[in-house]
């Protein structure tokens, strides 16, 4: 099975997808005049804009739910894997993906807001919705929804559960099946409480876990602060093939950096728009900017924290792609022994500074990071099931999803790490392919909404969205909202 999964992974994650992701990010950065730089102050201001309602969540709750999806095992295990197979230079390409991807994240989140709908009393939206309403291609929307349910409901949760179980086993020597049962029970307790309970849980847990992790990483960096300039230099030299020791993985640095960058920050992947659509805001661009900011938080802060910890402490390996030929050694750099690429690297790095504490802390951080991501995946899968079953006013399909995901979490906990990652990569890649094509075709409404927002802000107004002002049709929810505000 591993060979088949690996072959599919190579097809989905061809160089064409890497070029498409980077190219789309650059294109939207240029089209929006680098809004990710121009509107940083506005992003901060909007974090606490908007209030939750019966139909939607607040901007901050949507941000927390979005970060729950973005800040996951990829920030710990994923960064370690990128460095292991792409060398230190992979970090630079992760940064570049985040910077350019912030504009992609803005476009897809804004589109999700423009074309959102209401189902069973809740705002729902995402690529399937804006593909159908904006492009008028229902078959394409149905295809994306099916792929999303399979990816978020079946493929991706196993990766998160696997990293949780592996991290806890390394720290507490607890069998993976025991951890799996624990995760399943907590998952059930939250998701059976509905979207509001997920929003409340992530609103409190996500900021706490991200800030705590970054603070611990800062302590480790400060302890060896003298090495920081050399580490930064190593990252840039390796990224541009100027470090002889890592020349063999130069091409892999780009591939792994982009792959893990997209997997972590999700820009363009099509997952975050589902959550962006749930926000109760007065203008779609507001949530677009907030979601753009979340890309920065994920990669430039949390992923960088992990990367710098590994590189400063030297607790990482870099695999030699030529191993087994011409007498080549297995590693270009060997800083840890008997550990596969993953959370073990980060645990080893923390233990080197905080003996007896690092492994436990990373295991706990992994639990919160990965568990909240599983919750985000559930919401994404549920949203696409809502899209596919809009004509049926029945929650039975959501109950079936809950049960299936509980089984997937259990399976992922005891599965092999490499197979879990490869399966997850296929899901991410498929969603990215479909979504990026869709937002390139449907970019005009998002760009027009940005102009409208900037015009209203320049006039000193609190921007209100009327789809007719920018020539957008099929935005039925916004037409209703606008009419109600006129009464």
N, C-alpha and C positions, 0 to 999 in steps of 0.2 A: 504493500500500500504506500509505503514511504517513497518508493521510486515514482509511482504514478502521481502522487501529490507534488513531488519535486518537479516533475516534468510540466505539470499544469502551472506551477508557480513560475517557472522560467518563461512560459508563454505569456502569462498575464503580466508579469513584471519584466517585460522586454525593455530594451533601451528606448523604445518608442514612448512608453508610458512615462519614463523618467524625463525625457525631453518635453513631453506634453505638460507635465506638472510644472516644471521650471518655466517653460515658455508661457504657459497660461498665467502664472504668477507675475512674470515680467510684463506681459501684455496688459493685465488689469492694473498693475502699478502705474504704467504709463497712461492708461486711459483715465484713471482716477487722479492723476497728477500726484501720485504717491501719498494717498490719503493716510496710509499707515504712519507717515511722518507728520503730515500737516495737521491731522486731527487727534494727535495723542492727548492733548489737553481736554478735548471734547469727550474722548473715550472715558477718561477718569470721571468727568462730570456726570456722564450718563450711567455710571455704574449703579447709582441708587435712584435713578429716574424711573417713574412708573410704579404702580402698585398692583398687587395681585387682585384678581376678581374671581367670580364664580367660574368664568370661562378660561381665564389665563393666569399665568404666574407673573411675578414682578421681574424687572430687568435683572436684578441681582440674583434672584432664584434661577432664572434662565441661564445666567452666567455660571452659577454654581453647578447647575445640571450639565451645562456644556463642558465645564472644566472637569466634571466627574468623568465625562467621556474622554476628554483629551488627556488629563493627568491620570495615567494608569500604569500598568506594568511596563509599558514602553519607555517610561521615564527612568526606570531603574534597570530592568532586565534588557529592554530594547537598546538603550544607550551602550550597555556593556557588550551586547551582541554586535552592534555597529562598529565599535572599536576593535573587537576581537577579529572581525573579518574584513574590516576596511581600514584599520589603523587609526591613529589619532586624528588624521585629516578628515575622517567622517564627520567629526563634530562641526567643522566649518560648513559642510554641505547641509547639515541639519539646520544651522543658523540661517543659511541662505534660503532654504525652503521656508523657514518660519517668516523671514522678512518679506519675501515675495508672496508667500501664501497668505499673509494677513489681508492682502487685497482680494485674493480669491475667496477667503472666508467671508469678507464683507459682502461680495456680490451674491454668494449663495444664500447667506442669511437674510439679506434684504429681499431677495426673490421669494424666500420661504414666507416672509412676513406679508409681502404683497398678495400672494396667492393662497393664503391660509384659508381654512374652512372651519366649520364647527360640527363636531360629531359627538353624540351622547353628552352634549353640554360642554365640551371642552374644545379649545382651539387646537387644530391639527394642521400640520403642513410639512413640507419637505420637497425633495426633488420630484417624487411621483406626482405631487399636486401641481407644482409649477410647470412640469413637463406637459401635463394634460391641459391645464388652463392657459398657460402662456404660449406653448408651442402648438396646442391643438392636436397633440399626438398621444391619444389615449393608450394605444398599444405599447408605446415607449414607456409611458408612466407605469403601466401594469407590469412591464418587464422589469423596470427598476425596482418596483415594490416587491416583486417576487424575489429578486436577487438580494434585496435588503433584508427581507425576513429570513432568508436562508443564511446570510452573512451575520447579521446582528443576533439572530435567534439561535443559530446552530453552530456557526464556525468560530466567531470571535469570542464568545464567553469562555470557551475552553482554554484559550491562551491565558486569560486573566486568572482563572481558577488554578491552572497549572502552576503559575508563578507564585500564587499564594501558598499552595501546598508545598512547593519546593522550598520556598523561603522559610516557612515554619518548620519544615523537616530539618533544614540546615541549622536552625537556631535552637529548636526545642526537641529535636529527634522524635517528632510526632508522626505517626504513619499518615500518608497522604489521604487515605480513605477516611480517616477520622476528621481531618481538616475539611474534606469534601462535604461530609454530613453537616458539619457546623455551618459552613458557608450556605449550603442549601436551606437550612432552617432559618437563618437570619434573612436570607433573600426572600423567602416565602412570607415572613412576618411583615416585610416592608411592602412588597409589590401587591399583596392582597389588600393593602390599604389604599391603593389607587395613586394617581399622579401627584396629588397634593402631598401625600406622605413621602413620596420620593423627593419632591421639591424641598420639603421641610428638612429631611434628613441631610441632603446634599448641601443645603444652605448653611448648615452649622458645621458639618464635618469637613467639607472640601477646603475652605479657607484655613481652618485649623491645621489640617494635615499638610497642606502645601507650605504654609509659613514655617511650621515646625521642622519640616524636612530641609528647607532652605537654610534655616538658622543653624542646624547641626552641620550642614555642609560648609557654611561660612566659617564655623569654628575650626574645622579640619583644614580649610584653605589658609586661614590666618596662622595656624600652628606652623605651617610650612610655606609662609608667604614669600620667602626668598626664591622659592622654586616657580612661583606663578609666572613671571616673565618668560622663563625658559619653556614652560608648558604651553603658553599662548603661542610662542614662536614655533614650537614643535607642531602644533595644530595647523598653523598656516603653511609651514614648509611642507608638511605631509599632504596637505590638501592640493598643493600645486607641484607635487613631485620634485621638491627641492631637498628632501630628506632621504639620503641614500639607503638607510636602513629599512625604509618602508616603500621603496620604489616598486616592489613586486605587487603591492596592493593599491597602487594609485587609482586605477580604474575602478576597483572595488570600493574605494573610499567614496567616490561619487555615488555609485549604485547603492551602497548600504546607508550612506548618509541621507540620500533622498528617500529611500524606502522607509527607513526608521523615522525620518522626519515627518513624512506624511502619516505614517502609522500612529505617531505620537500626537502631533498637533491637529491632524485630521483635515487640514485645509484642502478643499477640493474633493475630499473623499465622499462627501454627501451625507455624513452622519450628523454633524452639528446643525444643519438647517432644520432638522426635525424639532430640535429643542428650541431653536431661535423662534420658530413659528408659534410656540406656546406663550411667548411673552405678551403682556398686556401693555402696549406702548401707543403713543399718539401718532407715531410716524415710523414706517419700516426701517428707515436709515438709522434710527436710534439703536435698534437691536443689531443692525449690521455692524455698526461701529463697536458695540460692546463685544460681539463675537470676534471681531478683528483683534481686539485687545487680548482676548483669551488665548489666541495663537501665540502671542508674545509671552504670556505668563507660562504657558506650557513648555515651550522650547527654550526661549532665551533665559528663563529663570530656573525651572525645575530640571530640565534635561541638562542644562549647563552645570547645575550643581552636582549632578551625578558624574558627568564627564570630568570635571575638574578634580573631584575627589579621587577618581580612579587614576588619572594621569599624575597628580601630585604625589600620591602615595605609592605609585608604581604597581598597584595591585590589579594588573590586567595582563592578558596575553594577546598577541597578534598572530593569528594563524598564517602559515606560509602556504599560499595556493599551489606552490610547486612541490609540496611535500610528497615524497614517494617517487620522484623522478630526479635523476642526476645526483642522487645522494643528498638531496636537500633536507634540511632539518625541519621538524614539525612546526616550530615557532620562529617568527622573526624577532619577537620579544616574548620572554617568558617570566612574568612577574608573580604568578600564582601557580601552585601545584595542585594537581588532582581535582580541578574544578572545571566544569563545562561553562561555556559562555552564558551568562545570565545573572540572576540576583546574587549568586555566590561571590562574584567579583566585588560588588558593592558592600556586601557584608564583610568581606575580607579587608576592604579599604577602611571601613569604619572601625573594625576590630584593631587595626594597626595603630589607631590613635586612641580609641576608647576600648581597651581590652575587656572582654566579657560583656560589653554593652552594645557594640556595633551590630552584631548579628541579630540580637533581639530587637533593636530599634528598626533595622531594615525589614525584618519579618513583619513587625507591626505596621510599618509604613506601607509595605507591599499589600498587606491585607486591606487597609483603607483605600489605597490608590486603586487596586484591582477591583475591590468590591463595589466601590462607587461607579467604576466604569461598567461593571456588569449591569448595574441599575440603569445606566444610560443606554446600554445596548437593549435592555428590555423595553425602555420607552420608545426607542427607534423602531424596534420590531413591532411593538403594539401600534404605533402610528401608521406603519405600512399595512398592518392588518386592518386598521380602521379604514384606510384608503380602499383596500380591496373588498371590504364588506360594508361599504357605506349604505347600501340599500337595506341592510339588515340591522335593525335597531336592537341588537342583542349582544350582550357582553360574553357570550359563551365562547367565542373564538379567542378572546383574551385569556380566559381561564385555561384553555388548551395550551396556549403559548406559555403560560406560567409553568405548567406541568412539564412541558417539553424542555424548557430552559433549566428547570431543576435537575432533570436527567443529564442534560449537557454539562452542567457545572460539575456534577458528580463524576462523569466520564473524564472531563478535562483534568480534574484533580489527580487522577491516577494514570493519565496518559503520558507518553514520552514527550519531553520538552520540545525537541526539534520538530516532531510531527505536529504538535500543537501550534507552534509558530508558523510552520509552512501552510497549514490549513487556514490560519488566521490571515496570512498574507494574501492568499487567493481571494478571500472575502473582501479585504481592503482594496485590492487591485481592481476587482470587477466593479465595485461601487464607484471607484475613482474614474475608471474609463467612462462609464455611463454618465456620471454627473458632470464631469468636465466638458464632455461634448455638449451636454444640455445647456450649461451656463454660458458657453461660448455662443451658442445659437440664440440664447435668450438673455442677452446682456443689456439690451436697450432700456427696459423698464427699470433695472437697478441703477444704471447710470443717470437716467432721467430723474429718478427719485433722489439721488444724491444732489443733483443740481437744484432741485426743488427745495430740498432741506437746507442747503447752503444759502439759497436766496432768502428763505424765511428767517434763518438765523441772522443773516446780515441786516435784515430789517428789524431785528430786535424782538422777533416773535418766538413763542414756543411752537415749533413746527407741528402742524396738523396735516394729515395726509388725505387728499381727495384724489382718487385715481384718475378722475376725468381731467384734472389739471395737467396731467402729463400724458394723456391719451391712452391710458391703460384700461383695457376691458377685462371682463371675467374676474374682477377682484370684488366679488359680491359682498364679502364681509365688510370691506372698507366702505363700500357704498352705503351699507346699512349704518355703520358707525358714523359716517359723515352726516347722513340725514338726521340721525338722532341728536347730534350735536347742534344741528341747525334749529331743532324744535325748542 
